[in-house]
Amino acid sequence: MSNQEVRKGEELPEKNLKEFLHQRHLINSLHSELFVKQFTHGYSNLTYLISLEDKEYVLRKPPLGAIKRGHDMSREFKVQTAVKKEFSKVPKMFAYSNDEAILGSEFYIMEKVDGIILNFKEAKHRAIPAHDYKTIANTWLDTFTELHTLDYNSVGLSDLGKPKGYVNRQVTNWGKQYLKAATQDVPAALEVMQWMQEHQPKTYQHCLIHNDYKYDNVVFKDTSWKDITAVLDWEMATLGDPLMDLGTSLGYWTLASDHDFVKQGIPSPTIFEGNPIRSEIVASYSNKSGRDIHNIVFYYAFGLFKIAVIAQQIYYRYSKGLTSDPRFAHLDKAAELCCNLALKSIKTNSID
């Protein structure tokens, strides 16, 4: 097995993997040469490209030492299988297993979708002209609003979440998760948590939400930037307030005018010239979806706080020696920064 492009300690057992693929009729022979490449730009689940017999598959499994609740592969597999019935922009699912004897954890196999994933490195390398970013942002938003119109009942996802009380549960649960993973005192975190408890909306719409919708979680078909072929990374999808989804996306939407540490902590192609600013994204989303967005500071602050918690949880695992990825060494600082940004947004009543 060619495995050079896999991080130490995150290799896949070749024999077990081949036997599984063969049992599920995804390969013809147990003697095929297997090539494995790890996608390393993500911070959450481990994702691999599996190549053999002129076939290519993507394999997803939880990171080492991860809590089951945040890395539920069966849920992600179920959601994408269901969504595919009415929303073509999702990879085809092939197989799921919760037999930990195979790869040491649950995992699933899905289609590899060809196209362009626009992470920061890719965008910088392509030197995309400013006028293209207007198209990119527009296509990205069109797919986002389309996703929010999906009828979750008709695709069989009515049991995916409890829309009633969603906002309150989110504010409370993310607060609890932050405190559980905290490694230092961050006064801004406590202030933001308190403010969100007091200023959360009591009435809101609900629909299927992705909860991690950003440039590098979609696959653009080509450099016309007019089509998205797939939305990836559905691990946090649920039923809830679509503006919570938008708030998380805004949290990742860093701007050229943001502090340098923000741009380093949340590296995103959105910093390049031609991208709309956050308030323009909100106005455009409101226009496309018909939703009222007067309370957007709450949703943006929540989005930043959620990103802070995710970063802090990863740093907590790193600090306990459960992962050795050097990218995680300063995520506690990124978490603190997100809390400070959320507090600044609250105090200035602005998202830009």
Residue pairs with C-beta under 8 A, 6 or more apart in sequence:
1 14
1 33
1 34
1 35
1 36
2 33
2 34
2 35
2 36
3 11
3 12
3 36
5 36
5 37
5 38
6 12
6 36
6 37
6 38
6 48
7 38
7 40
7 325
8 324
9 64
9 324
10 38
10 46
10 64
11 36
12 36
12 48
12 59
12 103
13 102
13 103
13 104
14 34
16 101
16 102
16 103
17 34
17 50
17 59
17 102
17 103
18 27
18 30
18 32
18 34
18 52
19 30
19 102
20 95
20 97
20 102
21 27
21 50
21 52
21 57
21 109
22 28
22 29
22 30
24 94
24 95
24 109
26 55
26 57
26 94
26 95
26 109
27 52
27 53
27 55
28 53
29 53
32 52
32 53
33 52
34 50
34 51
34 52
35 50
35 51
35 52
36 48
36 49
36 50
36 51
37 48
37 49
37 51
38 46
38 47
38 48
38 49
39 47
39 48
39 49
41 119
41 121
41 216
42 233
43 310
43 311
43 314
43 327
43 328
44 63
44 70
44 71
44 233
44 235
44 310
44 314
45 60
45 61
45 62
45 63
45 71
45 73
45 233
45 235
46 60
46 61
46 62
46 63
47 58
47 59
47 60
48 58
48 59
48 60
49 56
49 57
49 58
49 112
50 56
50 57
50 58
50 59
50 109
56 112
57 94
57 109
57 110
57 111
57 112
58 91
58 109
58 110
58 111
58 112
59 107
59 108
59 109
60 73
60 76
60 107
60 108
60 110
61 73
61 103
61 104
61 105
61 106
61 107
62 68
62 71
62 73
62 105
62 106
63 71
63 317
63 323
64 322
64 323
65 317
65 320
65 322
65 323
66 317
70 235
70 236
70 313
71 235
72 235
73 96
73 98
73 105
73 106
73 107
73 108
74 96
74 98
74 106
74 108
75 160
75 235
76 108
76 234
76 235
76 237
77 93
77 96
77 108
77 110
79 157
79 160
79 234
79 237
80 90
80 91
80 93
80 110
80 234
81 93
82 155
82 156
82 157
83 90
83 150
83 155
83 157
83 208
83 234
84 90
84 92
84 93
85 154
85 155
85 156
86 150
86 151
86 154
86 155
87 146
87 147
87 150
89 143
89 146
89 147
89 218
89 228
89 229
89 230
89 231
90 230
90 231
90 234
91 110
91 111
91 112
91 113
91 230
91 232
92 110
92 111
93 108
93 109
93 110
93 111
94 108
94 109
94 110
94 111
95 108
95 109
96 106
96 107
96 108
96 109
97 103
97 106
97 107
97 108
98 106
99 106
100 106
113 219
113 229
113 230
113 232
114 219
114 229
115 219
115 220
115 221
115 222
115 229
115 230
116 122
116 219
116 220
116 221
116 222
116 223
117 216
117 218
117 219
117 220
117 232
118 136
118 215
118 216
118 218
118 220
118 269
119 215
119 216
119 267
119 269
120 216
120 267
120 268
120 269
122 216
122 269
123 215
123 269
123 272
124 269
124 272
126 223
128 136
128 269
128 272
128 274
129 274
130 272
130 273
130 274
131 274
132 223
132 225
132 274
133 269
133 272
133 273
133 274
133 275
134 274
134 276
135 224
135 225
135 226
136 215
136 220
136 225
136 269
136 275
137 275
137 276
137 281
137 284
138 284
139 220
139 225
139 226
139 227
139 228
140 215
140 218
140 228
141 281
141 284
141 285
141 288
142 288
143 218
143 228
143 231
144 210
144 213
144 245
144 246
144 249
144 285
145 285
145 288
145 289
147 208
147 210
147 213
147 231
148 207
148 208
148 209
148 242
148 245
148 289
149 207
150 207
150 208
152 158
152 160
152 207
152 208
152 239
157 208
157 239
158 239
160 208
160 237
160 238
160 239
161 238
161 239
161 240
162 169
162 239
163 206
163 239
163 240
163 241
166 204
166 206
166 238
166 239
166 240
166 241
166 244
167 200
167 201
167 204
167 240
167 241
167 244
168 200
170 240
170 244
170 302
170 306
171 193
171 196
171 197
171 200
171 302
172 197
174 302
174 305
174 306
174 309
175 193
175 196
175 197
177 309
177 313
178 189
178 193
178 305
178 308
178 309
178 312
181 309
181 312
181 313
181 315
181 316
182 189
182 312
183 312
183 315
183 316
183 319
183 332
184 332
184 336
186 335
186 336
186 339
188 336
188 339
188 340
188 342
188 343
189 305
189 308
189 336
189 339
191 343
192 301
192 305
192 339
192 342
192 343
192 346
193 305
195 301
195 343
195 346
196 298
196 301
196 302
196 305
199 298
200 298
201 241
201 295
201 298
204 241
204 243
205 241
205 242
205 243
205 291
206 239
206 240
206 241
206 242
207 239
207 240
207 242
208 237
208 238
208 239
209 237
209 238
209 239
209 240
209 241
209 242
209 244
209 245
210 217
210 231
210 234
210 236
210 237
210 245
211 236
211 237
211 238
211 244
211 245
211 248
212 233
212 235
212 236
212 248
213 231
213 245
213 248
213 249
214 249
214 252
214 253
214 268
215 268
215 269
215 270
216 268
216 269
217 231
217 232
217 233
218 228
218 230
218 231
218 232
219 228
219 229
219 230
219 231
219 232
220 227
220 228
220 229
221 227
221 228
221 229
242 289
242 291
243 291
243 293
243 295
243 296
243 299
244 299
244 302
244 303
246 282
246 285
246 293
246 296
246 299
246 303
247 296
247 298
247 299
247 300
247 301
247 302
247 303
247 306
248 302
248 303
248 306
248 307
249 281
249 303
250 278
250 281
250 282
250 296
250 299
250 300
250 303
250 351
251 266
251 300
251 303
251 304
251 306
251 307
251 338
252 266
252 268
252 270
252 303
252 307
253 268
253 270
253 278
253 281
254 262
254 263
254 266
254 267
254 268
254 270
254 271
255 270
255 271
255 275
255 277
255 278
255 352
256 263
256 271
256 272
256 273
257 352
258 271
259 337
261 333
261 337
262 337
262 341
263 271
265 311
265 333
265 334
265 337
265 338
266 307
266 334
266 338
269 275
276 284
277 352
278 300
278 351
278 352
279 351
279 352
282 293
282 296
282 351
283 293
285 291
285 293
286 292
286 293
296 351
297 345
297 346
297 349
297 350
297 351
300 342
300 345
300 351
301 342
301 343
301 345
301 346
302 342
304 338
304 339
304 341
304 342
304 345
305 338
305 339
305 342
307 338
308 334
308 335
308 336
308 337
308 338
308 339
308 342
309 335
311 331
311 332
311 334
311 335
311 338
312 331
312 332
312 335
314 323
314 328
314 331
315 328
315 330
315 331
315 332
315 335
317 323
317 328
318 324
318 325
318 328
318 329
318 331
319 332
345 351
